[in-house]
Amino acid sequence: MKRNEVDRNKMTPMMAQYMEIKDNYEGVILMFRLGDFYEMFFEDAELVSHELELVLTGRNAGLDERIPMCGVPHHAVNNYIDKLIEKGYKVAICEQVEDPKTAKGVVKREVQQIISKGTVMSGELLDEKNNNYIGNVMDFNHCYIISYADISTGEFNVLMIEHDINTLVSEIVSIGIREVVLKGNVSKSIIDILRSKFKIVVSVYDEIIDLKEYKHLYEEITDIRYIEAVKHLLTYLADTQKRSLDHLQKVDIKDYKEALRMDIYTKRNLELTENTRLQTRNYSLLWLLDKTKTAMGSRMLKRWIENPLTNKIEIENRYDVVETLLEEFILKEELQGLLYQVYDLERLSGRIAYGNANAKDLLQLKKSLKVLPDIKRILEQINFYKQLNTLDEIYNLLEKSIYENPPLSLKEGYLIKEGYNSELDELKENKRGGTDFILKIEAEERNRTGIKNLKVGFNKVFGYYIEVTKGNVHLIPEDAGYERKQTLANCERYITPLLKEKEALILGAEEKIIELEYNIFISIRDTVKKYIGDIQHIAKTISEIDVLTSFAVCTEKYNYVRPTIVDERNVNVIDSRHPVVEHVMSEEFVPNDVIMDDKTEILLITGPNMAGKSTYMRQLAMIVIMAQIGCFVPCKKASLPIFDKIFTRIGASDDLVSGESTFMVEMMEANYALQNATPNSLILFDELGRGTATYDGMSLAQAIIEYIHDNVKCKTLFSTHYHELVDLASTLLKIKNIHVSAHEENGNLTFLHKIKDGSIDKSYGIHVAKLAKLPTSLIKRANEILNVYENKEKKNVFVQEKLKFDMTKDDKYNDIIEKIKELNPLDISPMEALNFLYNLKKEVDEKDND
């Protein structure tokens, strides 16, 4: 039965209410509170019963036949919600908003919250080591604006990128946005890619409201494009969450110039935060360096690895702290012990602001605040560059008010300590007096009846009762005034007028205690809420020192050294090691030097398969990233410049958008690097050109090397099996040949994994096949075929030198071309762009008339 097929005039008032609410939430599963259950009806019921394997039942709604229905108990609803969210659904929670006892007619109900992947605040879906971002995309035709927030921590960011779908999708995936909100004018292809390929929840939402209560978040931003994007996301969050978002922090504009930039391919190729084969943290750089003691520290480390610094002063500040912690190792160990006692302050502040923090959350806050004075003392001793506020007043408030072992629910009592509120203390005293009176009644009735095992009990159905075993029932005096209430297998239960009178007093006091404790708790929580900004600031400071302490631990454990940051574009790394590979391999790792002075821009690497060319390339990138996040590095000595971008093409890579062939993707990635690299970038190209015919591939590889050498002029590592390319070193001044050595003896190959100067002219492919234990007959046949090819008359294969043309060059437009090159269209307004174009046209006309 479909919802749109029924006659609403025949429906019961409660079901009519459901239909009216559901009309406003199409495409969302509506959980409708009925007593102790959340019920779903019609298509929602059929969908949820199938997805969660629940029983599909029916309900009488006033129609000729029963409507589909399924439900879940309210106390276990979070488990069911988590499962639906994980499957990509959105869930609207519809609660009763008035007391059924006082309601006239149908109890009033309203949707209190819409939960989706990007708005989860608690539960198993919220990974403590990862941010949970919800974001939006605004299409301004010439660029895209992405704003994204983690409402569990309050973090809020915005950035501008070029108007390119591939770049947009790459950025969304790289950031890790789990839910994207788009306006209707965004290309449908973007929606399809995000939904089908990356399983990202996408919502189309056009409304933008100027919410005054959140204007302070973006009041310092002047670019209207950023402001529109932020307002769009805020409107969506306010509309779906329907509660305070006071914990959201001021919007941070992400500037590419402040961080070393890497696209999603590079992050995957280098396995910075995730192992590509296992798709987990294991065996990634993040896994290796994460010795943090707090969840928020672990999240910050991930952000640092994905966004290394380019500011030398900030990098050196981090080095100084790590070095001090290494020297003050006793303080370092004490600091680690204290950090371990700090809970996730970022997400605690989110729950407090959200209004769903319980007593255990406030106790976690109290325990965290308790160790802050000792952490502050250590930070002062090591001259840490940030101050730490200890919030003693909040600690004292929580210490004197909240019990140490409160229940999870706020409506069960036992929340507030005695001595905090005099009215509450008086009610508790009255309740204790009533309880003592019940015990007195039990003793008196035993004496009066002579029944030694008579007892007074309590349950929620009958309240207080007197229980007598059946063997002693005949001992009850006829004038005792007992009224039989319940018969069990081995006993009878009775009530008396006096017992009922005291029951009313006790239960009345208990209800008042629960209500008063709840109100007091809400008042305490609201007081703490005023300090959320301070708690978030503390969280950032704690996270930062946690990460730097983790760096110190890794440095000590893995024998890292402090790198030297230089202004010259020279790389000098002695005995470098791959941080992850050396940690997981069983045999000893072979270290290698990476030396690229001002006379060397490109290292052309040759050597057998499996010899370690890719590892050598990756370890340089890893060392650069580690150095620019403020971590010491795996080598004996390191002198490095600051790189602004890293580009890689290593191994097979997925095409994010277009479904092109592997070779096409390879060329697109190469082009992306060539077009976007600067002299301060680092490029790693591993066997570029191998995906096509030999001469095509070799020609492209040579042309790309020449282009980098003559135009890009950045540090580049280029590995190849095209041995003819090594001759480029004789014609291109800033290329140096190196190779990974191997030892061949009696047809057996031993990899030495050592980098040496010069080149080799063999790939040892058949030897590698032999190591892979291919059939002996196959290896023998391959050698026979190889000999045939080698004994044939060799073609005259040579490396084509660049042709030089003596052409008269018209350079009268050179100054105009330079102006265009220097312009960044994303940094100017549409009006400025028009003025720039007008002036260019004017200059061209003047030169043509000369």
URNORNOR-V975530 format. One record per helix or strand of 2 or more residues. SS is the DSSP state (@ for helix, = for strand). FROM is the first residue (numbers start at 1). LEN is the number of residues. Records with the same first field share a line. If there is no record, write none. Layout:
SS = FROM-LEN / FROM-LEN
This chain:
@ = 3-3 / 8-3 / 13-10 / 42-10 / 74-13 / 117-3 / 165-11 / 188-10 / 212-6 / 224-18 / 256-3 / 264-6 / 285-5 / 295-12 / 312-16 / 329-11 / 345-10 / 359-23 / 392-10 / 422-28 / 470-6 / 478-3 / 497-33 / 532-27 / 581-4 / 613-16 / 662-15 / 694-19 / 723-8 / 765-7 / 776-16 / 814-9 / 825-3 / 830-20
= = 29-6 / 37-5 / 57-3 / 67-7 / 91-6 / 109-7 / 133-7 / 143-8 / 155-8 / 177-6 / 201-4 / 252-2 / 455-5 / 463-7 / 483-5 / 491-5 / 564-2 / 571-6 / 592-5 / 602-6 / 637-4 / 645-5 / 682-5 / 715-5 / 735-11 / 748-10
